[in-house]
Every structure is written in C-alpha cells, then in structure tokens.
Amino acid sequence: MAFTLDGKLVVAISSRALFDFEEENEVYEAGNSREYEALQRSRLHVLRLNPVSRSR
C-alpha cells in the first residue's frame, strides 16, 4: 500500500525562512568556492543553544 497525504495538512518550511544565510549566499554566488568553504569552516564551532532531544 502506497503512502498518501490525502486528508493531511502538509507544511513545508524553507531553511531561508528560519535562518539568515545572506552572507553565505553572497559568497556562494560570487563563485569563490575556497572563500565559501572557509566561511563554512569558520562557523563549525557554533554551538546549538537549545538542542532538540531525540529520545522520546
């Protein structure tokens, strides 16, 4: 039996609606892949303040 969404409310949220990626997008669209990678690596140390518990 195939999964169906009939009768279900489906909500899709873009990551751009949740997070501010403007700086990352500017670097990416400029076409400098090394600068984009460096920007992403510089942000690896950012910690989540309220991590979601996966145990339920």
Rosetta blueprint (number, residue, H / E / L):
1 M L
2 A L
3 F L
4 T L
5 L L
6 D L
7 G L
8 K L
9 L L
10 V L
11 V L
12 A L
13 I L
14 S L
15 S H
16 R H
17 A H
18 L H
19 F L
20 D L
21 F L
22 E H
23 E H
24 E H
25 N H
26 E H
27 V H
28 Y H
29 E H
30 A L
31 G L
32 N L
33 S H
34 R H
35 E H
36 Y H
37 E H
38 A H
39 L H
40 Q H
41 R H
42 S H
43 R L
44 L L
45 H L
46 V L
47 L L
48 R L
49 L L
50 N L
51 P L
52 V L
53 S L
54 R L
55 S L
56 R L
